[in-house]
């Protein structure tokens, strides 16, 4: 089961990590990415959108 990890910084400066394992939710998040970013995620690379770091683990 794939796992999408999102790391982001809160307004207080603390780093927060969100682990998304629901396939429907992962598919919805993929819609916000450009095609190149989706290919990078599927290859296991990290993708940065604004200040958020995303990574897909198999």
Phi and psi restraints in degrees (value plus and minus 20) as a CYANA .aco file:
   2 UNK   PHI     -90.3   -50.3
   2 UNK   PSI     135.3   175.3
   3 UNK   PHI    -153.7  -113.7
   3 UNK   PSI     102.6   142.6
   4 UNK   PHI    -120.5   -80.5
   4 UNK   PSI     104.4   144.4
   5 UNK   PHI    -130.5   -90.5
   5 UNK   PSI     109.9   149.9
   6 UNK   PHI    -140.0  -100.0
   6 UNK   PSI     103.9   143.9
   7 UNK   PHI    -134.6   -94.6
   7 UNK   PSI     111.2   151.2
   8 UNK   PHI    -168.4  -128.4
   8 UNK   PSI     141.0   181.0
   9 UNK   PHI    -121.4   -81.4
   9 UNK   PSI     111.2   151.2
  10 UNK   PHI     -96.3   -56.3
  10 UNK   PSI     147.2   187.2
  11 UNK   PHI     -84.2   -44.2
  11 UNK   PSI     -41.6    -1.6
  12 UNK   PHI    -100.2   -60.2
  12 UNK   PSI     -28.1    11.9
  13 UNK   PHI      78.0   118.0
  13 UNK   PSI     -28.5    11.5
  14 UNK   PHI     -98.1   -58.1
  14 UNK   PSI     123.9   163.9
  15 UNK   PHI    -103.7   -63.7
  15 UNK   PSI     118.1   158.1
  16 UNK   PHI    -142.1  -102.1
  16 UNK   PSI     124.9   164.9
  17 UNK   PHI    -145.8  -105.8
  17 UNK   PSI     112.1   152.1
  18 UNK   PHI    -138.1   -98.1
  18 UNK   PSI     108.9   148.9
  19 UNK   PHI    -129.5   -89.5
  19 UNK   PSI     100.9   140.9
  20 UNK   PHI    -133.3   -93.3
  20 UNK   PSI      97.2   137.2
  21 UNK   PHI    -138.5   -98.5
  21 UNK   PSI     -20.1    19.9
  22 UNK   PHI     -99.9   -59.9
  22 UNK   PSI      97.5   137.5
  23 UNK   PHI     -77.3   -37.3
  23 UNK   PSI     -57.2   -17.2
  24 UNK   PHI     -85.9   -45.9
  24 UNK   PSI     -60.6   -20.6
  25 UNK   PHI     -88.4   -48.4
  25 UNK   PSI     -59.4   -19.4
  26 UNK   PHI     -81.1   -41.1
  26 UNK   PSI     -63.4   -23.4
  27 UNK   PHI     -82.0   -42.0
  27 UNK   PSI     -59.6   -19.6
  28 UNK   PHI     -85.4   -45.4
  28 UNK   PSI     -60.9   -20.9
  29 UNK   PHI     -84.5   -44.5
  29 UNK   PSI     -55.6   -15.6
  30 UNK   PHI     -80.9   -40.9
  30 UNK   PSI     -44.5    -4.5
  31 UNK   PHI     -88.7   -48.7
  31 UNK   PSI     -42.7    -2.7
  32 UNK   PHI    -103.5   -63.5
  32 UNK   PSI     -34.7     5.3
  33 UNK   PHI    -107.7   -67.7
  33 UNK   PSI     132.7   172.7
  34 UNK   PHI     -97.1   -57.1
  34 UNK   PSI     143.1   183.1
  35 UNK   PHI     -77.7   -37.7
  35 UNK   PSI     -59.8   -19.8
  36 UNK   PHI     -83.5   -43.5
  36 UNK   PSI     -59.7   -19.7
  37 UNK   PHI     -86.7   -46.7
  37 UNK   PSI     -57.9   -17.9
  38 UNK   PHI     -84.1   -44.1
  38 UNK   PSI     -60.6   -20.6
  39 UNK   PHI     -82.8   -42.8
  39 UNK   PSI     -61.1   -21.1
  40 UNK   PHI     -83.5   -43.5
  40 UNK   PSI     -63.7   -23.7
  41 UNK   PHI     -81.3   -41.3
  41 UNK   PSI     -65.0   -25.0
  42 UNK   PHI     -84.6   -44.6
  42 UNK   PSI     -44.5    -4.5
  43 UNK   PHI    -105.3   -65.3
  43 UNK   PSI     -23.3    16.7
  44 UNK   PHI      71.7   111.7
  44 UNK   PSI     -13.5    26.5
  45 UNK   PHI    -104.3   -64.3
  45 UNK   PSI     140.0   180.0
  46 UNK   PHI    -105.8   -65.8
  46 UNK   PSI     123.9   163.9
  47 UNK   PHI    -144.8  -104.8
  47 UNK   PSI     116.3   156.3
  48 UNK   PHI    -131.5   -91.5
  48 UNK   PSI     106.2   146.2
  49 UNK   PHI    -142.3  -102.3
  49 UNK   PSI      94.6   134.6
  50 UNK   PHI      32.8    72.8
  50 UNK   PSI    -130.5   -90.5
  51 UNK   PHI    -127.7   -87.7
  51 UNK   PSI     -16.3    23.7
  52 UNK   PHI    -115.2   -75.2
  52 UNK   PSI     121.5   161.5
  53 UNK   PHI    -130.2   -90.2
  53 UNK   PSI     108.5   148.5
  54 UNK   PHI    -139.3   -99.3
  54 UNK   PSI     123.7   163.7
  55 UNK   PHI    -170.2  -130.2
  55 UNK   PSI     118.1   158.1
  56 UNK   PHI    -127.6   -87.6
  56 UNK   PSI     103.7   143.7
  57 UNK   PHI    -127.9   -87.9
  57 UNK   PSI     117.1   157.1
